[in-house]
Structures are given as structure tokens and as C-alpha cells.
């Protein structure tokens, strides 16, 4: 699943696999092949020596390898954590059995090094557990085994001596090969990221940022506006979805220019609509990155774009995720209020998944809560999720805000949301994101505009 920082820019199936997913897929595939091979080899070895009790842990390693191979198709962070913990437990169990003897050192614990490196490299820095806590746990366990601190846990049984000798050699060789493979993957990834960063720096200047629009409706389909969603049309003609470049754009700072370009194109659309009675009241929602809010010149830049376009700022809605409120809340609220004074309105995206409590919500100049699509997905099959969804709608009503449900894809979801009191929707059930020309045709043939 794409992370929330990029998903709100997205709104359509991927045209290009995200770099993060590609990394996870590669690591899971490597883990799958390694665990299946090692698990099978050592299982057969110990069965040959009639030591079934020592083969059992390696059957577990083989199962973990199969899980990793199957999970590589999905390539999500949860699958990676499950596999990583399975490998960690298995390596520690085998390392306990693999207690050193006078002239054969312990070697199974060496696999904790590529495990730590793979997790630290693959997980995003914001995912503290996967990128920091888990790698540190691996290194701590490695150190404990290396200095013999856990030797007292060793059982009375031990692998045959000839197996121990060959095991020490093969484990050392294979663990170092895996570590080298992790470093090679990391090096390739760094090269790709640097190249992407250079290309992103050129994208806005070259007019490669393209905006698609997904309609937002109320009731049974009366359109109230659209959400502007960033795309990157590369010189080759390839259209990249946001999860292929937004994270890198945020890290490099290019998101500032990309965000303003999306706002500029949204204002061009509003200016065009203002001359037509049937569209002059429609609104455009534009996503704002937390990185943009940290920019001291953000308010001035947004003000300049709106003034240059000469559009009614009341028709512009800026969307901010809850995660943007996790730091520098006071400064963020100050900037939000400064833009609200110009006439712009604010919506809180992915509500219910972030950091803001009700006390913080009361201080925000927010007029709309956008309900995260995960709540919508779960509510049709889980009573608990349905009750939670109802509470979110109730919170919006108590605070005088409107609630918009994202990711509405089925009639059952829509009917459930209507029953819970939600009357603003966005999702494939009504329309997919589309380029501006397609949007104009859709407006002319599908829905009657109405006030938000």
C-alpha cells in the first residue's frame, strides 16, 4: 500500500512501480530464495544424519522463505516486517543451538547482519521501528551471540562435528554474500534516487507536471468540485503516478515547485470555469505537502499564484494530512489561518489515521474532514469499522464541518455512508481521475453541478 504522504496525490492505479515497493519486492525475493535454499539444504542434511530434532528449525526457515516469496507480489511494509521477524526468531533459535566449541566458532548469528542492513535500508526513515528499532535489535542480538553472552541457553545436544565445520564455512560465506547483495541493491537505489532528483528539478521548468482531476459529489451524484492530482509526464511519454516520485520530491525539496505548479494549473481551470454559469461555482481541492508548510515563503507564494490568476479564492480548498500536524503545530496553524483570511478553505485529509486529537482539531481552520478510504473499505464488512466511521461523521457534524468519504467504489459503500449521514463522496463509483480535457467532456455529459 502506498504511504499516506503519497497516496493523497494519487487517486488512480499505478503506471509505474514505486521505488519503495521495488525495494521491498527485491528484498523479499532475496529473502525468499535464501531461506528456501538454506532451509531445504539443512533440513535434508540433518535428516540424512538422523537428527530430526535439529532439522525442525530449518523447516521453519523454509516456510518463512515461502511466505517471503509469496509476499513479494504484494511488496508492502507489513509483509516485510512479518518476514523479518520470522527470520530474526529463526536465526536466534539456530544460533543458540550453534554454540561454539573449542575449534569451531558460532556462525549462524552472522545472518543477523544482512537482516539488519536490509531492514535499515528498506524502511522509510519515518518508520522508526522498521528502520531503527528492529535493526538495532538485530545488532544487539548479534553482539550478544558474538561475545558468548547467550551461551548459557545452549541445549545439551549439538550438531555432528563434521556438520559444524562445514556449517561454519558455508554460513560465513553465504551471510557475507547476502550482506554484499544488500549493499549492491542499496547502491543501485541511491543511483536511481539521485537521477530521479535531477529529473525532478527539471520537470516543473519543462512543463512535465500534469494535473488530473477527480470529481467530488454529494447526494446521488451532484458534482460540487474536483480534487487536483499530480502526475509526471516524462519526456518519453511515460506517465508516472505520484508514488513513483512524490516521496523523492519531498526529500529533495522539489515538492515546493511541484505543489505550486499543481495550484497554478488548478487556478487556470477555475479561471476557465468562471466564464460559464454551469461551472462557476465548482471548487478545486489541492493537496499541500507538510514540506511546503515548513517553507517560510509558502503563504506568500500561494498568495501570488492566486492573485495572478484572478480567481475567487473561496473556490480553492487546500487539503492537508493529519501527519502534517505532528510537528510545529503552532506555526502550521498560523499559516493556515493566514491563507484562510484570503478566502481559501481547508480540508483535513485521511482523517482518523494521523496525530491530531479533538483539542487540536478545534483550533484548526478546517471546514471539511476527508474520511480515509481504509475506513470505507472496512465498514462494509466489519461492524466495529462501521461504528467508527459513524463516529467520524458525527464529529464533523458536531464541529460544523462537512465530511467527505474517499475511495467509494461500490454502491454498498455509498448506501452505507448515506445511512451514516455522510453526503459528500469521491471515488471510482462516481468517476476516476482524468485529464482536464476528459473532465470537460465528463461535465458536459454526466452530472449536474451544484453548490458545495
C-alpha angles and dihedrals in degrees: 000000000000114000118255095249090066104027094071089060091051125059099163141067114283120270088188132028113252116248090237093053090047091054093047091047091052094047093046091048091050091048091047096052093043096048095045092049096044094040093050094044096051093041090056091043095055093041087054089054089046093244101131092160090063092045093060097078090051092052084059090051089052091051090050088052091053090049090050092050092050092044092053088078091060093037098190131148095248092058090048092052092049092051092043092053091046091053091045094053092045094049092048092049092050092044090055090055089043093070113165122255128198098283104012116071125211110265110165091082090065089080088070089073098063088040091056093044093048093052095045091049099043104043120077116252089243089060093080098181098050097038100039118006097047096045089049090051089052092050092046091052090047091053092046092053093042094057094041096247091139098043091106087070093061113118122233092254123080136184117264112280096244089052091050092054095050090040092057091052097045095042092051092047097045095043091052090047090053091048090051090049090053090051090049091052089048092051092051090048093051090051091050092048093050091049091048090049092054091048092048090054088059098040099082094043090050095049094246097134108098125188124217122191131218116197121238117210142183133209110359096341112313105150118234100172146306139264117235112227124191123235131174117224104197121208088257089062093251112142113217124204116225096257087066094060117003096085090052090044090055093049093048096041093242087120089081092064093038092051093050091047091054089049091048092053090046089054090050088056092049091050089053092048093049091073093058122072093213094057106026093098097048118113133217123216117208125192118235121204120221086235090061091053090055090058110100089214096051098104093046092048093051091046091052093051092051095045092048091052093047093217128146104267090208088074093059120087119189116208122210128181122230089243089069088067095059092092136030091008095168093053091045093052091048091056092045091053092047091057092042088058087062090058100263119133130217133224126193109226127211090012114195096031102075142058108279119113125202091263090058092043091057091059096049122096090231124145101176136042116206109208113223114248092235089069090050092049093050099041096073092059106025123062092202091054089047092055091048090051090052091051091053090053089047092051091053091051094047091051094047094249132127121241123221121191116215127207097029103168107154138049089237091059092048093049091048092051092048089051090053092053100259113136105171120077144176128184150093092293087073104025143328123235110279141178118267095260092052090047091055090052091046092052091050095051111026121036142028112232120237140175119277 
